Amino acid sequence: QVQLVESGGGLVQAGGSLRLSCAASRLTFRNYYMRWFRQAPGKEREFVAQISWSGRPTSYADSVKGRFAIPRDNAENTVYLQMNSLKPEETAVYYCSAGTEWGTTPSASDYWGQGTQVTVSS
């Protein structure tokens, strides 16, 4: 079965950086749009970023534009989320997902990882 495994989460101070990774297996990686979502306690899951199979286009939530980047390596079946200038309110579980349609809602994704915790201290 398809697996998406996130890694790279942890504790970081406000203003710091983290790089999340999502390794995919058992799917034809280049056929999928890859996305990152996040979910804070008591809040709905929200879109963060997505990337097409070729690397362009990409799209980002307004709140992260200019600070986050979502590169992918099709040879390694891996997508990343580079997060810079992190804020305490961005503390959440970050999820990787894959879908065959372009979209920013959770329903656009067919497969999900288990999530990785990111905690930003003030």
Secondary structure, 3 states (H helix, E strand, C coil): CCEEEEECCEEEECCCCEEEEEEEECCCHHHCEEEEEEECCCCCCEEEEEECCCCCCEEECCCCCCCEECCEECCCCEEEEEECCCCHHHCEEEEEEEECCCCCCHHHCCEECCCEEEEEEC
